[in-house]
Amino acid sequence: MTGDDFGRLIYLVLLGSVIAGYFLLSNRHRLGHVAQQAAIWGLIFIGAIAGFGLWSDIRHQVAPSQTVFGEERRIEVPRAPDGHYYMTVEVNGTPLHFVVDTGATDVVLTRKDAGRVGLDPEDLQYFGEAHTANGTVRTAPVRLDTVAIGPIVDRNLRAFVNAGEMHDSLLGMAYLNRFERIEFVRDRMILTR
């Protein structure tokens, strides 16, 4: 802490003491009520901070998720607050989080997701190229043994592993075209097979 920082700290402590002293003196006849109000506002403040800090952990349970209607062979996916559609898909028996990308031609896995489904990203041959909004990236072709959403299972699906950095794996048209019908109704995407 430099001398300037220490001086600012002393100034803020003195200013806070003066404000708190004035507030207490002007409300000295109602100190019990003031203490109660201060405790309520303190709890509200702590609750807001806790809610903000935990939101990333609880939003997946609070936000609606995809619904699979097995007998109808239909999947309904709600639009996320960011405007995208996200799906959880079991790849080789492991659930993965995908962003649905109708602008992507293929299914593209992140290196991390590739490792989770049993592919070693270090042993893959990255000789392909993909042109993305962030430029050209190298890709490695792979085959996924199973791709399942509820009772809808596809086998031996062609996909690619991206050599670059990606936040989520992409579910592109190579997979979406396997569905008989793709509809967008208000804030839901409906896939029917």
N, C-alpha and C positions, 0 to 999 in steps of 0.2 A: 504494500500500500504506500503510495507516494504521499508527500506532504499535502498536495492539493486534494487528494482523495480523503485524507484524514480531516482536513479542514471542512470539506463538504459534509462528511459524516457528522462532525460536531454541529455544524449549522442545521442539518436535518433533525438531529436529536433535539436541539434547543427549540426549533420551530415546532416539532411535534409535541414537545412538553408544554409550550405556550398554548397551543391549540387545545390540547387535552385538559390543561389547567383551566382555561377559560370555559370550556364545555362543562367541566365538573362544577365550577363555581356558579355558573348560570343555572345549573340544574340541581343544586345542592339539596333542595327540598324534595326532589323526586329521584334520589339516587338508586333506589330499588327498581323503579321503572326503567331508568336509564341502563342499569346493569342488565336487566332482562332484554331490552331492545338490542343492546350491544351483543349479548350472547346469541340472540336469534340471527342477527346479521352476520356474526362470525360463523355460525353453522351454515348459513346459506352460502357464504363465500367458500368455505371448505368443501361443501357439497358440489358447488359448481366446478371447483378445481379438480375434485376427484372424478366427477362425471366427464370432464374434458379429457383428463388423463387416461381414463379407462374406455373411452368411446371406441377406439380402434379395436379393443378386445371384445366389446359386447355388440358392436354394430352388426356382426354376422348373425347373431342370435335374434336381434331386434328387427333387422331388415328382412323383408320377405325373400325367400329363396325359390329355386326352381321346384316345380311340382311335376311328378311323373304319374300319368294315368296309364297303368300297365295294360289293362284290357283294351283300351282305346288306342294304345301305342302312340300316345300324345304326350308332349312335354311342353309345359308353360314356364317361361322364364320372365321374371319381372325386370323392368329397366332399372338400373341402379341410379342413385342420385347423380352420378357423374355422366349419365346419358348412355352408358354402355350396357351390354348384356353379358352377364357372367354365368358360367355353368361349371358344375362339379361333374367331372367325368372320370370313371374308373379306367385307367390305362394299365394293362397287365396286372389288374387286381389292386392297384394303388389309386386312391382318389386324388385327382389333380384339379386345380383351379384354372379355368380357361377364360379368356375374354373372347366373345364371339366377334369375329372380324370378317364381315361380308366382302371387304376389300382385299382379303388375303386369299390367295389361290389354294394354299395347302394348310395342313396341320403343322404347326411349328412349335417345338418344345424348347424351353429354356434349358441350358446345360444342367441346372440344378434338378429340374423335373426329369430330365433324361436319366440322371443318376438315380432318382427315386424309383423309376420303373425298371431298373435293372440294366440300363445301357451305360457303358463307361464312356463319358464324353472325351476322355483323353485318348481313347483308342479309335475314335471315329475318324473317317477321312473327310475333311472339310474341303471338297473340291467344287461344290456348287456355289452359286451366287444368288442372292435375293436383293431386289431393289426396294428399299423402304423409304419412308419419309425422312429417316435419319441417315440415309446414304446406302451404299452397297455393303452387304455383310456376307460372310462365307457361311455355307450350310453343309450339313452332312446328311445324306439320305439314310433312313432307317425304316424298319418294318415293326409295327406294333402288333403283338400277338392278339390282344383283345382290347377293344374300346367299348365300354358299356355305360349306358345310362338306364338304370333300372333293368327291365327285361329286354331292352333293345341292345343287342350285342353285335358288333362287327368284328371280324377277324382279319388278320394279316393286312392291316391298314398302312398305307404308305404315309410317311411323315418325314419331317426334317428337324434336325437339331441346329439351332442358331449358335454360331461361334461367338457372336457378340453378346452384349448385355441386353437383356429383356426383363421387364418386371413380371409379366405373366406369359404363359404359353398361349398360343393363338389357335382358335378353332376356325379354320377357313372353309372355303367353299367345297374343297375335296370331301369334307365330311358332311357339310350341310346339304349337298346335292344328293346324298343318300336318302333324304327324306322326301316323301311324296309331295308335301306341301309345307311352305314356310309362310307364315302370316305375321303381320305386325298389327295388333289391335290395341289402340290407345297406348298403354305403357307396358304391354306384354308382347313377347315373341312366342308364337305357337308353332311347334314343329310336330308334324304328323307323319307317321310312316305307314 
